[in-house]
Amino acid sequence: MGIQEEVKLPAKETAEAWAKETYEVLTNLWDAGLSDAANKKGWLWGDFWKGGNTLDSVINYYSVLKIKREYKYIEDSYNYLFSKLPYGTGHWRDDYGWWGNAFVNAFHYIDSDEAASGLQDNCKTAAKQCWEWLHKSANENKTYTSTCNRSLFGEGYAAWNGGDAEAYDKENGQCRKNPGGTYQYNCVPNSVTNLGFWALSNGIQEFLDSDAKYLDSMRDTFDWMYTYQKSSPSLLLNKDELIFETPNPWAHRDAHFNPDDPRGWCVDPQRAWTADQGVFLYCALKTLKKEANQNSARAKELTYLIKTILWSLVMKGVISNNYVLHEYPTDPAKMQDNNASNFNDNYCTGPGVLMRYLGYSYPMIFGFDPNFPIQTKKLIVTTAARAWQCRDSKGIIRCWHEADIEKTKYWRFYKLASPARELWDFAFQTAALDLFVAQLRLY
């Protein structure tokens, strides 16, 4: 395929106006959620990780537009949500990837403002605490030994989203006859948890602490994921060469075993989440950059996967139609708010997270293939133009590939939304801000 024609950006003032309006609509929703969270109630309090994800998105917005000393949402998020952790040392450990990365970026954003040194210290402490919770789980898994047949359910340096290897492996001290069962979702080292951990290790190493353990953690996380790429068939990439939602789907086999799949182990045969693709690319690019020997086996493995996933995303267009991004079409026949589907109020954030990390990654993809920066830019710009056309009368942007949410697979879940549609709109609007900020990074 030849090099594609350069895509034209809109006027910068126009792109900034899109981001500003989206931010204002988002913060109106966020203010209401934080007000209730201050009293330990409401939709945001009940969905802890989204607070971290949105904080990260908004700091990204401030940073790109060079908006200084905007600390309200950092302070409120810390005071009303993070400092009152509802989950103790971690019920869902991916939460601490979202929050840890947000606090790393908050620390970097505050920079050398002496008047906010106390808040900056809180951000640093919180980010490191998030890392320790994830590292503890990954290290426990790495050192765990078993007399049972583990059957590729997660050996190595990987944090479990809930529970641990022994809880999955054994019941009442005995080997489980049928691993999975009640542990089919919470007790598994999945992609979102370990990609957030990988990004957090990088962020701390770059901005907070140069201790070698953080760089070691980055490399160990990648090596664990690549273990599944070397299996036959690959347990890391699906048929479209996207990262599986769980890089060891065997662990989920009792939840969604597909008897028609000749491989016999898959959950939904091609389960992938859009967000994971962006975080993986960013982390892989950062890890490759830090490899002392660019001819090492790890460097070659990183390069191979970076090229493979970029080709799938921006050249094959497996999650776009005419360069308008949409979700990977995973839609099992389940009721609303089921995490086996990309179409719920958690997974609908995926396109935004992908765009955020594509924006971060854009300067690093030059040199792999001359098509990659051109096509990545086209994906971001074309999607942004479509998204702006999808605003409703209140400025909410609920999806990008259709002007009317009723024409999408989201509708059957959204119309039944519980406890409130505010949570859906908050998630969608955060994704829209990520998209418009990614576009601003192209200037």
Secondary structure as GFF3:
##gff-version 3
##sequence-region A 1 443
A	DSSP	alpha_helix	12	37	.	.	.	ID=ss1
A	DSSP	alpha_helix	42	45	.	.	.	ID=ss2
A	DSSP	alpha_helix	48	64	.	.	.	ID=ss3
A	DSSP	alpha_helix	72	80	.	.	.	ID=ss4
A	DSSP	three_ten_helix	82	84	.	.	.	ID=ss5
A	DSSP	alpha_helix	94	110	.	.	.	ID=ss6
A	DSSP	three_ten_helix	114	116	.	.	.	ID=ss7
A	DSSP	alpha_helix	117	143	.	.	.	ID=ss8
A	DSSP	alpha_helix	165	169	.	.	.	ID=ss9
A	DSSP	beta_strand	170	171	.	.	.	ID=ss10
A	DSSP	beta_strand	174	175	.	.	.	ID=ss11
A	DSSP	three_ten_helix	181	183	.	.	.	ID=ss12
A	DSSP	alpha_helix	191	207	.	.	.	ID=ss13
A	DSSP	alpha_helix	212	229	.	.	.	ID=ss14
A	DSSP	three_ten_helix	249	252	.	.	.	ID=ss15
A	DSSP	alpha_helix	253	256	.	.	.	ID=ss16
A	DSSP	alpha_helix	274	289	.	.	.	ID=ss17
A	DSSP	alpha_helix	297	310	.	.	.	ID=ss18
A	DSSP	pi_helix	311	315	.	.	.	ID=ss19
A	DSSP	beta_strand	320	321	.	.	.	ID=ss20
A	DSSP	beta_strand	324	325	.	.	.	ID=ss21
A	DSSP	three_ten_helix	347	349	.	.	.	ID=ss22
A	DSSP	alpha_helix	350	361	.	.	.	ID=ss23
A	DSSP	three_ten_helix	362	364	.	.	.	ID=ss24
A	DSSP	alpha_helix	371	389	.	.	.	ID=ss25
A	DSSP	three_ten_helix	405	407	.	.	.	ID=ss26
A	DSSP	alpha_helix	411	414	.	.	.	ID=ss27
A	DSSP	alpha_helix	421	441	.	.	.	ID=ss28
###
